[in-house]
Structure formats: structure tokens, C-alpha cells
């Protein structure tokens, strides 16, 4: 299976990111170059690829300015396994908690699921035909025109052997199956309930302590009672059973060894790990005791993983040499220089993200494909309510959000989520029953709902 490496130019990558992210041009350029370098590396002879390692990125900027969104959209664009973790979850080896290798194990699991999904789609055409044959086997006993006098519960998935049938009846069965296939495709048996065979895996997942740390490990003992799967029958309509059978047939066609090997290869060659809150494990020189005791240890544990090492996973060993690490932090109470020098050297590309302004808020409410206002318009349309936001109303929301960020903690664009949710709270509650069919949000409505809350910011705790 070839690696899905995108051949977009950096300019095209930035253009794709612009559809969802406002501003932060420096960060977009940095990740665009990183993604393009992956394509360039794959064009080199295989003997030379090992020498080309990714240039890991350190994003520096306050919360809510788009650090996580840039990394997530980049992974979607690259069709790459992506894992987001917080550095504060990790503890130094020897302390109770998650070790840094767990993020590599998470990436491997994500890659295997991604490859499995692709393999299922690839096998689906053949699985459709096999699923149809199985469905005919299940529907045939219920067919009133069937000549076989057998119980529906005893003829699911198999029939009387060919040896027991005369040649004339064999031809009748072929004709009957052809007719049933046509009727099923036409939907004539959609409401018929049949017993669908399913398999319940008996092997549980346990949380165990191992020398790699706390990890989910499946029991895989051939003769263990825990490994015995139960075959059960569930009632389902024909129209619901067909997709289920297609999925089962496609999964059955997948070789698990190949799946795991392809998943590990995908994680090694195209995996992206977004390590957030890296500033929380940066220890200023004046500290070194109490809660900070394990912070430097976490950084030292990160070194071999980011630089390149082999981590054992339940799918097999995975090499981290070519995984792209994008680290991010606000660095309010610490500086990038507070990271240990060795870790700083593993993050050679530093990008500063700018705080968002009122103008940025105006653009965020209008331009992205998944703009917050567009999301609420679609949600309320489900209830038959049409919502229209006037441009001046969006300007008013942006102004108030910027004002609240100034008076209290600046949480960036996340403040817009709070503002719009509060603005539409009553409408969202009344929409199924009492809301009008068309609502226009104008500046007056925005000031009526949000102005009292913004005004009281200095005197009392506000829900904003």
C-alpha cells in the first residue's frame, strides 16, 4: 500500500489552511514547509531517505490563537496519523502516571485504525457480493415460495447439501436465489426480520503495569478461556443487516499481520504528534522542588523519543526517527530557554503566534468554512428555524469578545464560543417548540443579551 503523501506546494498548503484558520501566517508557512519536505523525502532513493529527518516545530503563543487547529488541519490534509497529547499528563519514569512512550503507542493505534479503514474501503466491492450471498442464505428460509420445508432457525447460513437435491431442484434453487437477489436489491424484503450472526470477542483489555509503563494490553492466549469468542444471533431488518454484513465481510478479508505492518509503517513515515502545554514542563532556573520535581525528568524522557528511538507497542516495534513533533505552549510563566538545552535543540523551528485582535474575531465569525455562526445556522435549521446574522451584529460580537478578553483572562477565539452560545441560549432552548421560523440577529439583540454581562465584568464573576 503506497504512502498517501500529498504533493501540494507550500503555497497550496497555506491556501488550504486559510479555509479554516485566520491569520498566523508564520505558523502556516512553517507547517507547510514541513509537510512539503515529507513529499520531497519520498522522492529520494530509499538509501538516502534515512538521512533526512523532520525538523520539529515549537509554536509559541497564547491560548486560543490556533496552535492546535493548525496541527489538526495539517494532519487531515496529509491524511496522516495524528495524536494530540498534553505534556502535563506525563511523569518522569519512577512516578505513577503515563510515560512519554504512551503517545507513540497511541499514534500506532491511530495509524492501524486509519489503515484498517482504508483496507475496508478497498475490500468493499468484493465484500458487497459476499454479503449479498450471505443475506440470500438468511432470507431464503423465510421465502414463502421456498420448496425447502425447514425451520428458519435451523437454516441460517447453510442449506441442504447438493448431494441430497435432484438436478431439477438444483436449477429451481438457482432461479430462486436469482429472484431473491433482485427482490432484495429492489427493497421488497427491507422490513423482514432475520437472525444475523455476530461474534462477540471475549478477550478483554486490561490496564496493566509493564516495564514500558501503564498500557492497554489485550490478552491473546490461544487456549485461554478469556480468548473464547461467543457467536450470537441478533434480530435485524434486512435493510439494516446488509451494511453490517458488508462490514464483516470486508474485515474478514483483511490480513491482520499486513494491517499491523502497514499501520506501523504509516506511523513511522507520516505520523504527526502535537505535544501541547510543553511550557508546563519547562522549569525556570529559580525553581526545582515541590511540584516541579519531575518536570526536568519529563523533558529528559522526551529527548530520545523526539530524537529517534524504538518503542514497543502491541502491534510491534515502531521507530520514531521520522515522526514529526509539533510542540506548543503559551510560555506565560516560563520561556523557551527554560527548557533543557538538549530538548531545545530537538525543536529547531520556532514560530511565534500573535494574539488575536478584534479584527481577527470579525474574520473568524465570517470566513472559515466551519465558522461558528455557520455551525449554529445548520444546527437550528434541523428544527426548522432559519437564523440570519447581520454583518453589524457580527462586528458587535467581535467587539464584545475582545473587550471581555481585555478585562479578564485572554482565552483567544474560545471566547467567541462562549459569547455566541450565550447569545443564542434562549433560541436554542425554544427552537423545538416556541421559536419563530425565522430569526434575524441584529446589533440591538446582541447588546440586549450580552451588554449587561460585559458591563458587570469588573464587579462580579460573569459567565463569559
N, C-alpha and C positions, 0 to 999 in steps of 0.2 A: 504494500500500500504506500504510494508516494506521499511525502510530507506536503501538507497544504500550505506552502509558502506563498504569500501574496507578492506579486511583482509590481505593486503600486510604487510610484515615485514618492519621495518625501513630500512634494507639493500636493500630490493627490491624497496622501495620508492625512495631511493637515486639513485639506478640504473636507474629508470625511469626518474628522473630529469636530470641525466647525459646525456641523449639523446638530451637534448635541452640547457643545461646550463653548461658552462665551469667554473671550479674552484668553489670557495666559499663553501668548504666542511662543514665548521661550520654551515652556514646558512641552508644547505640542511639537515644536521643531526637534527637541531632544529625543522624544519617544519615536518620532517619525524616522529619524536617522537610525535609531536602534533597530527598528523593525526592518528598514531597508537593508541594514547590514546583515540581517539574517538571510535575506534573499541573496545578497552578494556572496555570502559564505557558501550557500548551497550550490552556487555556480562554479566554485573552485574544484579542482581534483580532490578526490576523497583523501588522498595522502596529505593534503595541505589544510584541510578543514580543521583538524585538531589543534592547529596552531592559532586559529582565530577565535578568541574568546570574547564574549559580550562585554560591553562597557556599562557596568551597573550605574544606576542613576540615583541621586539623592535629591528629592524635592523638598524645598524649604518654603513654608508658607502657613498662614493661619488656617484654622478650621473653616470648612465650608467654602473653599475657593476653587475646588475642582480637582484636587490631587487624586482622590480615589476614582472619580469618574473618568479621568484621562486614562488611568491604567486599565480600568474595566473595558472601556470602549476600544482601547488598543488591542486587548486580548480578543474581543469579539471580531474585530476587523481582521486579525491574524488567524482566526479560527484556532486559537492555541489554548492549551490547558491553563487555567488561571486560578490562583488561590490568593485570597486576601486574609492576612492574619495581623494581629496586633502584637507588637513586641512585648507589651506588658503581660501577655499570657505565659511567657516563657520564664523559666527559672534556671539558675545555674545547676549543673549536674551535682547531685548530692542533696538538693532540696526537693520537697514534694511539689509536683506540678508537671507541666508539659515541658519537654526538652525541645530544642530547636529542630531536631531531626523530624519532629512530628509534622512540620509544614511540608517537608519533602514527601512524607508518606501520604499526606493529604493531596499533594499535587499528583502523585502516581495514581491514586484512586480516581481523581478527577479526569486524568488522561485516559484511564481504562474505560470509564463511563462514556467519554466523548468518542473513543474509537468504537466501542460497542454500539453506540447509536448509529455511527456511520456504517458499520458492518450490517446492522439490522436493515437499514435502508437499502443497502446493496443487495441483500438477500431477499428483499420483499417480493420482487416479481415471481421468483420460484416458490416462495412461501405462500403466495396467494393461491396458486394452483393446488398445492398440497393441502392447504387449509380448506379449500372448496371440496376436495375429495373426502376429507375427514367429516366435513359438515354434511355431505350427502350420506355418509355412513350413519350419521346420527339422525338425520331426518327420515331416512328410508323406512325404518320400522313404524313410524307414525303415519306413513302414507296410506290412505285408505285403499289405494289401488294396488298395494303391495300384495304379491301372491304368497309371501312367506308368513306362516302363522307362528310367530314367535313373540315373546313378551318384549316390549320396548326396553325394559330394564336389563334384558339379557343379550341385547344385540347391538350395544353401543360400541362402535369402534371395530367390530368384526362381523362376519357373516358366515353362513353355512359354506363349507368348503366346496370348491369347484367340482370335486370328485363326486359329490352327492347330488349334483344337478345334471339333468339331461341337457343335451345340446340346445334343444328348443328353448328351455327355460333360461339358459345362459344368455341367449340372444335377447330374451324378454327383459332380463335384468339390465343388460347394457342399454336397451331402449329406455327402461325406467329411469336409470341413472342420468341419461341424457336429458330426459324430460325434467327430472328434479333439478338438475343443474340450471336449466333455463328458468324454471319457476322461482328458484332461489334468487337468481340474478334479477328477476322481474319484481321481487318483493312479495310474492304470493304467500310465503311462509314466514314473513317477518315476525308475526305475533305468536308463533308456535313456540312453546316452552320445551326445551330439550335439556338433558343432563350433560353438562360439559365437564370433561375430565380435567382436573387440575392437580398440580403437585405442590405440596407444602413441604418446604425444606425443613428438616428437623435440626440442622446444625445451628446452634445459637452463636451469637457473638458475645464474648465476654471481655470485660475490662481486666487486663492482667498487667502486672509489673514484670518487665523484662529488662535485660541489660541495655536495651535501646530506649527505655522509659515506658511511660504509660501509653499503651497502644491497643487498638481494637484488633483482636486476632480471632479468626474463625477456627473452630475445631474441625479437623479434617482427618479423622481416623476411619479407615475403611470398614473396620469391624465394630466400631463404637456404636452403642445404642443411640448416642446423640446425633449420629450422622444419617439415621434412617429417615427417609422422606415418606410422607404419607400421601397416598393417591386418594383424592376425594372427588366427589361429583357435586356440582353446583347447578341449580336451575338458572337458565338464562334464555332469553328470547333469541331466535335465530339471527335477527339483525344485530344484536349485541355480541353474539358468540363469534361471528365471523372475524371481526378485528382482533378479538382475543386469541383465536386460533392462528391467525396470521402472525401475530407477535410471537407466539410459542414456537411455531414452525421456523420463523426467522432466527430465533435464539438457538434453537436446536441445531441449526446449520453452522453455527459459529464454533470454531475450534478454540477452546479456552486457552491453550498454550500460545497459539498465534495471537489471540486477543491481548494477552498479558505482555507478550514481547512487543507488539506494536504500540501498546499503551505506554510502556516504559520508554520506548524509542521516541514517541511523541513528547513525553515529558522532558526527556533529556535534551532534545534538539530544539523544541519550540516553547517549552514551559515558561510561564511568567509568574513570579511571586511578588505580590505587593505587600511589603512589610511596613505597616503603619505604626504611628506612635513611636518611632525609633528614638525620638528625643527623650522619651520617658526612661530609657535605659542609659542615657548619657548622664554621666555623673560629674558635676562641677568639681574643680580641684579642692574646694573648701569642705566638701563632704566626704564621707567614706565609712559611715557607720549607720546603725539603725536600719531603716527601710532600704537604704542604698547598698546594703552589704552584698547583694548578689548581682547588682547591675553590671559591674565590670565583668563578672563571670559570664553573664548572658552574652555580652559583646564578644568575649573570647570564644564562647561556644559557637557564635555565628561565623567567626573567621573561616574555619575550614569548610563550612557549608557554602559560603559565598565564594570563597576562592576556588573550590573544587574538591570534592571528596566523594566517597561511595557510601550510600546509605542503604541499609537493608529495609525492604518493605515486604509485605505479604505476597507481592507479585514478583519479587526478585530484586536484585541489587540495582540501584539507579545511581548514575554518575551525575554530579551537579556542575560539571565544568562549563556547560553551555546554557544553563538556565539563566534567564535574565531576571535580576533582582532590582526592583524599583522600591526604594525606601523613602519614607516621607515622615515629616514631623513639623510641628509649629515652632519649636525651639523658642518658646516664650521665656522659660526659666533656665535654659541652657543654650549652648552654642554648638554648632557642628564640631568645633575644635575640642569640645568636651568629650567627644567620642575618642576611644583609644586610637593612637596613630595607625595601627595596623588595619583597623576597620575603616578609617577614613581613606586609606589607600585602596581599599576594595570598592569604594564608591567614587570613582574619578570624575564623574559628570555631576555637577551641582547646578540646580535650576531653582531660581527664586520666583515664587508665585506672588503676585500682587494682591493686596486686599481688594475686595470688590467695592465699587462705588455705586452711587445711586443710578448713574447712567448704565452701569453693568446690570443692575437689578431690572431696569426697564427692558434691556435687551433679553435678559433671561426669561422674562414673562412673555416675550413675543416670539423670539427667533427659533429656539431649539425645536426639533421635531417632537420631543417629548415635554414641551413646555408645560408648566404646572397648570396654567389656565386651560390648555387643551385637554389635559387629563381629566379635569373636573367637568368640562363640557361633555366629554364622552361618558363619564360616569352618570351624570344626570340625564343624558339622552336615553339611557336604559329605562328610566322611569317616565319617559315621555316629556321631559322638561327641557326646553331649549334655553341655554344661557348664553348671553352675549356680553362681552366685556368691552366697554368703550375705551378708546386709547387713553383718554384723560384719566379714567379710573385706574388703569394700569400704572400710569405715572404717579398717581396718588398712593397706590400700594407701595411702589418702589420707594417713594419719599419717606413714608412712614416706617418702612423696614429699615432704611438707612438711619433714620432718627433713633429707632429703638436700639439698633446696634451701637450707636454712639453713646446712649445713656447707660446701657448695660453691657454685658459681655458680648463681644462681636463674634457671632457664630456664622457669619457669611451668608451664603444663599439659603442656608437652612432656615433662616428667619422668614423667608418667603413662604415656606411650607406652613409655618405656624400662623402667619398673617392670613393667608388665603383660606386655610381651614377654619379659622375663627370667623372670617368674613362670611363664609358660606354655611356656617354651622346650622342655623335655623332652616335654611333652604334644604340642606341635606337631610335634616330630620323630617321636614314636612313633605318632601318630594313624592313619596309613595301615595299620599292621601290628600293633602290640603294645598300643595304648592300650585301656583298658576302654571300654565303650559309654556309660557314664555316669560323670561326674566331678563331684564337689562341691568347690568351693574354699572352705575354711573358714579362720578366723584362724590355726589351727595350721599349716596348709600354707603360708600366706603368710609367717609368721615363720620357718618352717623354710628356705624358699628365699631370702628377702630379708634376714632379720635379720643373718646373717654379713656380707653385703656392706655393709649400712648401718653395722654396728659398726666395720668396718675403714676407713671413710671417712677418719678422721683420721690413719691410719698408712700407708696405701698408696693408690695410684691404683685407683679402683674402676670397674667397667664401667658403673656407674649414673651 
